[in-house]
């Protein structure tokens, strides 16, 4: 997994088991198309996430938790704040 894929998956892990692509795009300030292409590549190559009708979700909760815990606490808190602000709109 390259750095770009890891970052996308880590931020996706903050969102939760089911990944909201629009929210992920906003958090990373990256286009939805780029995120979708990256997630498609990760799905094909690593099989740690899979696509659904509504987006993507993690293959296993423990994998999501591992990626989540790799994020420094202060950064993780900032992502949570940004998610809360976006959902409150």
C-alpha positions in Angstrom: 0.0 0.0 0.0 1.5 3.4 -1.0 1.3 6.5 1.1 -1.7 8.0 -0.8 -3.7 4.8 -0.4 -2.8 4.6 3.3 -3.9 8.2 3.9 -7.2 7.7 2.2 -7.9 4.5 4.1 -6.8 6.1 7.4 -9.2 9.0 7.0 -11.9 6.6 5.8 -11.4 4.7 9.0 -12.3 7.8 11.0 -15.6 8.1 9.0 -16.5 4.5 10.0 -17.1 1.0 8.6 -19.1 2.4 5.7 -17.2 5.2 3.9 -19.1 8.3 2.7 -17.1 9.3 -0.4 -18.3 12.9 -0.4 -17.2 13.3 3.2 -13.9 11.7 2.5 -13.4 14.0 -0.4 -14.1 17.0 1.7 -11.8 15.9 4.5 -8.8 15.2 2.2 -9.5 18.1 -0.2 -9.2 15.6 -3.0 -11.7 15.0 -5.9 -14.2 12.2 -5.6 -13.0 10.7 -8.8 -9.4 10.4 -7.5 -10.7 8.8 -4.3 -12.9 6.4 -6.2 -10.1 5.4 -8.5 -7.8 4.9 -5.5 -10.4 2.8 -3.6 -11.0 0.7 -6.7 -7.3 0.0 -7.0 -7.1 -0.9 -3.3 -10.1 -3.2 -3.6 -8.6 -5.0 -6.6 -5.0 -5.2 -5.3 -5.4 -5.6 -1.5 -9.0 -6.7 -1.0 -9.3 -4.9 2.3 -12.3 -2.8 1.3 -15.1 -3.6 -1.1 -17.6 -1.6 -3.1 -21.3 -1.5 -2.4 -24.2 0.3 -4.1 -23.6 3.3 -1.8 -19.8 3.4 -1.8 -17.2 1.4 0.0 -16.8 -0.3 3.3 -14.0 -2.1 5.1 -13.7 -5.8 4.8 -13.2 -6.3 8.5 -13.7 -4.1 11.6 -10.3 -5.0 13.0 -8.6 -3.7 9.8 -10.5 -0.4 10.1 -9.5 -0.1 13.8 -5.8 -0.8 12.9 -5.8 2.0 10.3 -7.6 4.3 12.7 -5.1 3.8 15.5 -2.2 4.6 13.2 -3.4 8.3 13.0 -1.8 10.6 15.5 -4.4 11.5 18.2 -4.4 15.2 17.6 -5.0 14.7 13.9 -7.7 12.1 14.5 -9.5 14.6 16.8 -9.3 17.2 14.1 -10.9 14.8 11.6 -13.7 14.0 14.1 -14.3 17.7 14.5 -14.5 18.3 10.8 -16.8 15.4 10.3 -19.1 16.6 13.1 -19.2 20.1 11.6 -20.0 18.8 8.1 -22.8 16.5 9.4 -24.3 19.4 11.4 -24.8 21.4 8.2 
